[in-house]
Structure formats: structure tokens, C-alpha cells
């Protein structure tokens, strides 16, 4: 029958400690020594064989003695009348011995028993198949054995019922055999007896508890309590149960015939009762005793060969906080000692010593997420001490699988170093020493106390929680109905914890165990004397402990044999308790399990090795292997043993009731590329490759939303296919590697098909004024005029409707056009020879092709009164009855006939028309025919909009370029008004410019002079505006030409300079070639002309060398007036003076003068002088005047004159 899962609660999961341990045989004493004895020696039972040393155990019989050596061999001496001293050949690996009256038995390390000597009552006939024995006893003529499951088996004499084991007796941990009665010590510290009770030897004193050891004599019984006191009952005729007053500190008891012997903690012995052969006379000075055994009338003891070793350490736990941390451990001892651990991350130096000393612990960096714990085992002789070291993990994240919604944290946890799964409530220890809980919180068990820090371990029960702090103290919270959160007063030095449903368990740093809370199944009855414990695990009803020697102890509920430790189980490094089963991890990486197996929870998978950690759930088991993977078996009703795909790199695991928690490395940041997906058009093949960074490898999938129909995403990240729908699709793509993933939300647009030039736009035929739509054929719409019409008017009407008079390309189209109107009618088609007689062309300018369908004798160009001037027939009509063509005049109504109907042909394809050129500054009109519905068109020039967008509302869209000055190339951008998708259409339109004639003025430039300011203004005709520039040659240095045409500056060189000036506006321009002369700078003559100034005249005189200068120039102006346009030029070889007349008296004048170089033919700079004419003089008559006439003239003479006056 399945057990109810709600009845199960477990404690902290144990992660493998991987301890380095020295595994040794389970001896019954503490070390080597020598044997001595006293009392009756009538059969040489006290004559210890010479050389007998290294004795680990002793047993005193009726007349013989038995010793067990440390090497597992046996020595017997004394009476041998029944062969009780004849040791079976090859007997080795013995772990315990017992002696009856005439027989001997031995327990081997494999859990089997061997007997020899008298077999009169079958006392040496060991029951067939007896195994799993952990202790033996013998007396009289019978033998008994204690099995690992706490049950007892007996054989031999049963005269007093001594081998009739009480029904249902379990939970026994020790046995003792009297002459005819048996005692059993139970795990709970109580005693049970059966067999002969003639003297009350099995009448257990009322209330006797806390017993740690028992002994049975012939007719009396003895018990040693945990407080070191002794209790006796039964026959007391020799005072054998009269306990000496004040007897205390007893560590072992043994009962003989009628006497009792005890060993004290100080190594001394006490004895009382019958002393008929001196059996209670303790030899004087006897000390250092390590073991005792009372026989019939003699006693044996082991005396240690050296003083008992002592050992103590300065501390028993260490929780380093950082890599490279060190801790010195002081050792106090009187013997040689060793310190060991197999943890590769912990260095011990030195690892051995003698006497007082120390060793240094150094912790390396933890490379895994979970905490790691090891135990440093310090040993000297029989003494063992421990240092528990926990290395902080770097912290990871938690994931879970199995039943329920509470098994995974509601929010992602990181930095987690330890976990504990309960029965729906869970705990995580973070690398900062804080605790996070989630799941069931009905009693507050998942809410850590405010301010709780410094935690190094956590354990989750059903309704309560236990936390261990780095100072060795405990904190507990949650339900307390059974006192499970009442931490025992003064409890410190704790190094490991576990919790069940209603009880809690702690391991102390001295290897002892403390338990509290509910004890209904004995789960808190820690076995008496249990030491050397390094780890514990529990559930609701039983507790399991791991000892440092690699053995396991279990107590509490034993419903399915979960407390029956498998015989010979050693080398264990980790334990885990399930509901009714236990799991042990051995140092070699293998796993052992026992207890309930209803769901296969203890059936280890074949070949399972390399295990590093274990956990036990309600009815399932899970382990971590050294490659970071998880294996699980047992009940899978809730998916608890179905490992999530890709689960790797696990560093810690904890099994809850029906689920598992694990610690994984923190996931890297995962980024998906590209950040956006390019748009695709419906019906077009699409392919895009998604990639990611952060994960070693990844599987891609759509985790929300959906892809457009026709597309698929491969696991490798290829998005491909042909979308069959359009619209915007939002979906999430996730890249996953194991339990790590990254996602990106994509908004993917599937654009509708945008029609390009030359492609059919489909859809509904547009309405055309004056025409009736008749149907479509071969990507064309066909219309008939609503009334009869002349050919030329039909051509115009069709063109105005963005089409043409029908152009017929083949017989099939001709037949279709013929069917547009009933038989007996005529239809105008677009064929004509209007331009050149006999050269038939269609209205689009194309010549008549190979297909024609002329009526017989046609075309005949017959002159007609219907044609102006009787010029003939230049146009064509089609007879619907025959489909034949006939040339016809333009307008039949001229001669009283009725015109035909016109056939409008409107292609279903988009087209465009535009002028190839325009005059500079002109505006071009670009027409787009048959635009697609719901599309907005924008005219682009070099990618930039040049005309406002136009939405299709008519059959023809007209775009204006604006004024053009340069050659421009245009394209169209088509944008779907619903989706926003756009496309540059395939038409490229280039419009060139027709340029005007451009003329530059002036045609020539005046000369300039080096060093003299120069200025000239250029202009042009032909362009509306222009930019001037030098396009070939170069200007004289010092001159520049502005874009407006101003040539200016001061030339710094002389010579003749040829250059071309161009006036440009856009792509139009005009040029003129110029030759500019810059004259040499002439050094002024240096001689200022003399001036003779009068009232109305001024004489200028100069002196210049004719060899240097050949001409002079003179200019005169009234001050404030302009210089005259020309200068007086005089040859220096002929003139040295010049006179200005008709000047105004009392007026200011400027005269300037320059000379020309004879060699360079260059002029010097002007030299300017200022003068003021004299006032008008007062003249007196010239008297006397003598006139002497001549033939051709006269002479005048006078005797006086006025200075500076002239005539």
C-alpha cells in the first residue's frame, strides 16, 4: 500500500563530505595492551601465554580464557577438555569474542559467527544463514547474537527459556548472557530480560532508564548508567549486587559466578561479591586498565602498554570567508598525532606532529556554487577530534522539478550556496549568510527572522526551520507544537543539523549528537555513547548518523528496516534519510540504499559510479555525479525522477517530498541578435539567422506569440520560409542551454506586395468619366465610350483618362475587342497614318507590328467628303461582326453619318511619364499612372523628398519637381498607408536642363600696376543669377574674384596673366578668357617739378634724364573735382616744361605728375602737388611803349614791368 506523502517530512539533505578517513575494524576496546588476571587458576586460566601483546579484547569463561588481538586473530588458554581452546585453522578478521562453560564463539568482520568446543546442546552450531551480526554473548551451554536490525538470535541450551527471544523485540543495541538468563539493552536506554528468574535476575528495577551497558552473572544482573553509576538485581547471597557506597565514574561492568567487577574512568578496577578464590582481591597498584572480563571464579583485564593518549584542539569548526584565508589550530597531546582531509581545496600543514603543536589550515577559492564541507580528522591512538571546515560557495541559482507550484522560488534566486527542501516549504542559504524561504508558510516556517545573518547551514522540516550560525549556535522558527524549536539551553559548538517533522537534531564539534522535540518513535533517543558523528539526516520518524570511521548508525522508527544498517557498510562519506529508506554514499563514489523499496527507491541503477552527493525524498532517491549531472530513481508519480533536459553543472541537491531542488551556476547574460528583424514582403522568400552571446550553445524556439504563416524557426536559429500573410506579428524567441536562457521580443512586419512599375496592380478597375468599363484581358482594362465620337476626340478622351485608344497586338486581343460590343457596330482603335501617309503607327508612337487584320482591299485611303479637303482616310475602325479593320476619316458626322464608339485601353500595370529635359529654371511634371490603392507615393531626388506625398485617389498622380537648374535623377518611394512598409520603385527618371546662351562683360580688362589697387566688375547675361569663378588659369597674386563677379585687390607681381572666368547657375554656365596686364612698379623720378604759379596760369618745370624716361604725363584739376579722363603726355627729349592757363585766381588746384620707364615701358606712381593761384593783380599801363612795325609783325618795347606777370 502506498504511504501518504503528507505523513512524511525530512530534514536537511546531506551533500557528500568526501572525507579522508582511516577505516579500521570495529574493535571492542580502545587500543593495544597486555593481559593479566587474578582469582582461581586451577586449569591455568590465569597463565597468560608468553609474548601475548597487542590485545584488543578479552573473555573469561568457566575454566579457560580468550584474547582477541588487534590483528583480528584469537588466542585461548586454560582448560581444553571440550576443545574450547582449539582455535579453528585460519580464523582471522575477528571483531568480538565470547566464552561459555566449555565452548567459545567469535564474531567476524563480515557479520558471521564461528563457534568451537563443546556442542552438547548445539551451542557451537551456528544457525545456517546467520549474517548481519554486530555483537555476541555466551554463557553456560548456549550462545546469542545481536543483528544489525536490532533483533536477537539464540542457539544451544534452552532449559530456562534463555534462547526463546521475546516476540517483537527490536531496537536492541547490546546483549549479556547469564547462566540461564539473558539481558538486552535497547536503544532507548531501557533493559529487557528473559529466561531463569529464580532469584529475580530478570525482574528489571522499575523506572530503570539511561542504561549504557549491561552484564549478567549466574543468578544476578548488573547495569551501568550513563551517569557512571551501577545498579544490580537478582541473587545477592555473596553480596554481588551490594554496590559499594559512593561508587562512581564507572565506564564498564562485568559479572562472574557470584561476584561483580567494574572499570573506572581512571583506569582502576573495583570488585565485590564472592571472594572464595580471591576473585575480588584487586592486585595492589593495578592501574591503566582498559578492559575487564569476569569469568566463573577468575577475572581478566587488559592493561595498556603506555599511558592513555590525550588530545584536544583549540577549535572544532572554521568558516573562512575568502579564498586564501588561514586558521591555526593548536594541538594539545601527549602522543604522536595526524591531521587529514581529502578536500583538495584545503591545505593542512603540517599534517602530523608529536605532543603539543599546531597545524595551519589554508582554504583555496571555491570554484563551484554550493558550499563545500570537510572534516579534518585529528587522531592519536584511540582519541579522535574533528575540525569542521565549510568553504563558502560562489553562489548560484535554484531550480526545481516535480510536483507543486511551491518548489521553485517565485523570483529568481542568485548567490545561493545551500538549499533544503521540506514538504512544500523550502530554504536557500545565500553567500552573504542570509536565508530566503518560499513555499508553504502556514506557520511562518518560510519567513526567516528579521536581521538573521551569519548562517552557515539550514534545514527545513514540515512546519519548522533550523539554522546553524557560524558561532555554533542555532536559531529556529515555525511551528513548536512538540518543542521542536525549543533549542536546548546552552547548546553551542554545533557543526551540523537536520530536522524532521516535529523534532530537530544537531551534531556537536565533539562528535556527539543532541536531539529534541517529538519522540513518538524514539527518533530523539540518541544511542548511548554515540560519538564520532560528523553528519546526520532525518525525516519524520527516524534519524541516521554518519561516523568519522565511515560507519552509519540509525535509530527511531524501523517500519521497513531502515535502521538495519547493511553488514560491513563502511567507507561512507554522506548519508540521506527518506521516509522509510536510507541512502549512503561511499568514498569510492558508489551508493548503498536500504529500507523500503516499494517504488524502487533503494534499487541502485546498475553501474552507478562517480557520485558526489545524494538526497532522499519521500519515495525517491537522487544523486549528483562528478560531471554535474543528476540521476534519480524511485517513485515518479509527480515527475520527481524525470530529470529536466539539459540539466548539468549541478553542485547541490535536496529532495523534497515529491520534488527536488538543485543549485546551478548563475546564468550568464544572454543577448539575442539581431535586435530587430528586417521587414519582408508577403510571398517573398525570407531568411534571417538569429544568434546569441552568453551561452556556450543554444537551442532557439518561439516561446510566446506566433510566427507568420509560412515561416518557421529552426532550433539552430534560422528563421526562414515564404510568408503567406501580411501584418505585424509580435513573438518572443528564447535561446536555451540547459536551464539558462535569454529571450527577445520581436515585432516582425510582413509587408503587403507593393506594385512596381511594369507590374499589374490588379484590384478593381477605376471609374472613367465618359466611359463604361467592359472587362479585363491580359492585364488591361477595357472601356467603351458612352457615346459615338470622332477619332481625334477619342484619342484625346482616352489620353485624358490616363489610357489610350486600344492597341491590338494579336488575334486573341482582336477577338476580345470585337466582343466588347454587339455585332454590326464599329469601334475606333488606335491605329493611324496621320503623320506620314502609309506609315501606320499606334497612338503610343509604335509602328504597326506583324499582326494586322485589314479588311479585303484595305487600307485604301479612299478620298472622302468626310475628310477635310478630301484628303483620304488616316484612321482605323474595327467591325465587330468580322473583327476586320478599315481605314476611316476622322469624323463621319461631317458628311452626315454616325461616328463609331471608342475603345479605351487602360493597362493594369503602373507606368510613369516625364520630360527628358526642361529649360533652366523650368518645372517638370512627372506623371504616375495606375497607382496602387492605399499607397502613398513620394518623389525623391538623391533619396530626399522633393514633392509632397500623394495618396492614391485618382488614376494619375502628378508630381512637380520645382524649378530645375541642374540635371536631376528621380525615383519614387511607395509607402503602404496601413502597415507603413515602403519600397523604392524601380523607375529611375533623369531630367536634363536646356541652358541659355551666357555672355560675360566686359570682354577685356584694363591693365593694372604692381602695388596699385585694382578693381573691375564682371557681369553676365543669359542666367537669372550666376556665381563667378576662375575655371582655368590663375589671377595675379594679390587679386581675387568674388562669387558676385568683383575682381579686386592689389597685385603684388607684374606681367601678363591669362585666365578664364565662368558664370554658372546649376548646370548652365558661360565663360570668357581674359588677359590681364600688370605693369611694373616704377621708382618715382625723385625730382619734384617746379611750379610758377600766377593768378590765371601755372608753369610746371622738370628735369629728367632722357635715357631713363621717355615720357611724362601731367594732370591738373580744381581741388574736389575729378581728374580729367586723359593726361598730357610729353616726350622728355623735347619738353622740360608745361603751362596750364585759364585757371581761376585764388583757387586751390591739384597737379600730379608721372614718368614712363624707357626700358620697361611702365609708368611710375603719380606724384601729386597742391597749389593755390594768386589773386588777380592790379595792372598799370605799360609806358612808354615803343612799337616797331615790320613786314609780317610788330615789336613792342617798354621800360618797366611787374614781377611774375605775363602777356
Beta strands, then each sheet from edge to edge (+ up, - down):
strand 1: 33-39
strand 2: 55-60
strand 3: 64-69
strand 4: 74-78
strand 5: 94-99
strand 6: 103-108
strand 7: 113-117
strand 8: 133-139
strand 9: 142-147
strand 10: 152-156
strand 11: 172-177
strand 12: 181-186
strand 13: 191-195
strand 14: 211-216
strand 15: 220-225
strand 16: 230-234
strand 17: 250-255
strand 18: 259-264
strand 19: 269-273
strand 20: 289-294
strand 21: 298-304
strand 22: 311-313
strand 23: 317-318
strand 24: 326-333
strand 25: 336-340
strand 26: 346-349
strand 27: 352-354
strand 28: 357-363
strand 29: 372-380
strand 30: 383-391
strand 31: 397-402
strand 32: 416-421
strand 33: 425-430
strand 34: 435-439
strand 35: 455-460
strand 36: 464-469
strand 37: 474-478
strand 38: 494-499
strand 39: 503-508
strand 40: 513-517
strand 41: 533-538
strand 42: 542-547
strand 43: 552-556
strand 44: 572-577
strand 45: 581-586
strand 46: 591-595
strand 47: 611-616
strand 48: 620-625
strand 49: 630-634
strand 50: 650-655
strand 51: 659-664
strand 52: 671-673
strand 53: 680-681
strand 54: 685-689
strand 55: 691-693
strand 56: 699-705
strand 57: 711-713
strand 58: 718-722
strand 59: 727-737
strand 60: 740-751
strand 61: 771-776
strand 62: 780-785
strand 63: 804-805
strand 64: 826-832
strand 65: 841-842
strand 66: 875-879
strand 67: 885-888
strand 68: 901-907
strand 69: 911-913
strand 70: 917-919
strand 71: 923-929
strand 72: 935-941
strand 73: 944-945
strand 74: 950-951
strand 75: 956-963
strand 76: 968-976
strand 77: 982-984
strand 78: 989-994
strand 79: 999-1001
strand 80: 1008-1009
strand 81: 1013-1017
strand 82: 1019-1021
strand 83: 1027-1033
strand 84: 1039-1041
strand 85: 1046-1050
strand 86: 1055-1065
strand 87: 1068-1079
strand 88: 1090-1093
strand 89: 1098-1101
strand 90: 1109-1118
strand 91: 1128-1131
strand 92: 1137-1140
strand 93: 1148-1157
strand 94: 1167-1172
strand 95: 1185-1189
strand 96: 1194-1198
sheet 1: 1+ 21- 20+
sheet 2: 2+ 3- 4+
sheet 3: 5+ 6- 7+
sheet 4: 8+ 9- 10+
sheet 5: 11+ 12- 13+
sheet 6: 14+ 15- 16+
sheet 7: 17+ 18- 19+
sheet 8: 22+ 24- 28+ 26-
sheet 9: 23+ 30+ 29- 25+ 27-
sheet 10: 31+ 51- 50+
sheet 11: 32+ 33- 34+
sheet 12: 35+ 36- 37+
sheet 13: 38+ 39- 40+
sheet 14: 41+ 42- 43+
sheet 15: 44+ 45- 46+
sheet 16: 47+ 48- 49+
sheet 17: 52+ 55-
sheet 18: 53+ 60+ 59- 56+
sheet 19: 54+ 58- 57+
sheet 20: 61+ 62- 68+ 63-
sheet 21: 61+ 62- 68+ 64+ 65-
sheet 22: 61+ 62- 68+ 64+ 66- 67+
sheet 23: 69+ 71- 75+
sheet 24: 70+ 78+ 76- 72+ 73-
sheet 25: 70+ 78+ 76- 77+
sheet 26: 70+ 78+ 76- 72+ 74-
sheet 27: 79+ 82-
sheet 28: 80+ 87+ 86- 83+
sheet 29: 81+ 85- 84+
sheet 30: 88+ 89- 92+
sheet 31: 91+ 90- 93+ 94-
sheet 32: 95+ 96-
end
